[in-house]
Amino acid sequence: MENTQQLYALAKRWIKANQKLLRKHKGEWIAYNGEVGIIAADKDAHKVIHAAKASGIWHIIKYLHPFTYSGLRRLVPVHFRPLHTEIWEQ
């Protein structure tokens, strides 16, 4: 169990350290681990799964969402709406 947690921690550190490399694969599925890096990358998840299994290396499969790995910050519009309270008299 502890060994698996160490592998996940190593993979997480690798992802954080290689953000610029991952921008090249935005919108694709990747198989990676913390020691080797990217094992396979493609837009088709089935191809990535088969390539990762064929390698025989421990791996994590992840989808790199285009908005997250584009390198540009996305501004989200915020709309304010006034709240009215009315007092009803009888």
C-alpha positions in Angstrom: 0.0 0.0 0.0 2.8 2.4 0.9 4.6 1.6 -2.3 1.6 2.5 -4.3 1.2 5.8 -2.5 4.8 6.6 -3.2 4.3 5.9 -6.9 1.2 8.2 -7.0 3.2 10.9 -5.2 6.1 10.6 -7.7 3.6 10.8 -10.6 2.0 13.9 -9.1 5.3 15.6 -8.8 6.2 14.7 -12.4 2.9 16.2 -13.7 3.5 19.5 -11.8 7.1 19.7 -13.0 6.3 19.1 -16.7 3.3 21.5 -17.4 5.0 22.9 -20.5 5.5 19.5 -22.0 1.9 18.6 -21.3 0.6 21.6 -23.2 1.8 19.9 -26.4 -0.6 17.0 -25.7 -3.7 19.0 -24.6 -6.9 17.4 -25.7 -5.3 14.0 -25.7 -5.2 11.0 -23.3 -1.8 10.2 -21.9 -0.4 7.2 -20.0 2.5 8.3 -17.7 4.3 7.5 -14.6 6.8 9.5 -12.4 9.9 7.6 -13.5 9.5 7.3 -17.3 7.2 10.3 -18.0 4.8 9.9 -20.9 4.5 6.3 -22.1 1.8 6.9 -24.7 -0.4 9.8 -25.9 -3.2 9.9 -28.4 -6.7 11.3 -28.9 -8.1 7.8 -28.8 -8.2 6.4 -25.3 -8.2 2.8 -26.5 -4.9 3.2 -28.3 -3.3 4.7 -25.1 -4.7 1.9 -22.9 -3.3 -0.8 -25.3 0.1 0.9 -25.6 0.4 1.3 -21.9 -0.5 -2.3 -21.1 1.9 -3.5 -23.8 4.7 -1.6 -22.2 4.4 -3.5 -19.0 5.2 -0.4 -16.9 3.1 0.8 -14.0 1.1 3.8 -15.3 -1.7 6.3 -14.8 -4.0 7.3 -17.6 -5.2 10.9 -17.7 -7.2 13.1 -20.1 -5.5 16.5 -20.6 -8.4 18.9 -20.9 -7.7 21.7 -23.4 -8.8 24.5 -21.1 -6.6 23.3 -18.3 -3.4 22.8 -20.3 -3.7 25.6 -22.8 -1.2 27.8 -20.9 -3.7 30.7 -21.0 -5.6 31.8 -18.0 -9.3 31.8 -18.6 -11.4 34.6 -17.2 -14.8 33.6 -16.0 -17.4 36.3 -16.2 -19.1 37.2 -12.9 -22.6 38.7 -13.0 -24.0 40.5 -10.0 -27.7 40.8 -9.4 -29.3 43.0 -6.8 -31.4 41.4 -4.2 -34.6 43.2 -3.3 -36.6 42.8 -0.2 -40.0 44.4 0.0 -42.0 45.1 3.1 -45.7 44.3 2.8 -48.0 46.3 4.9 -51.5 45.1 5.8 
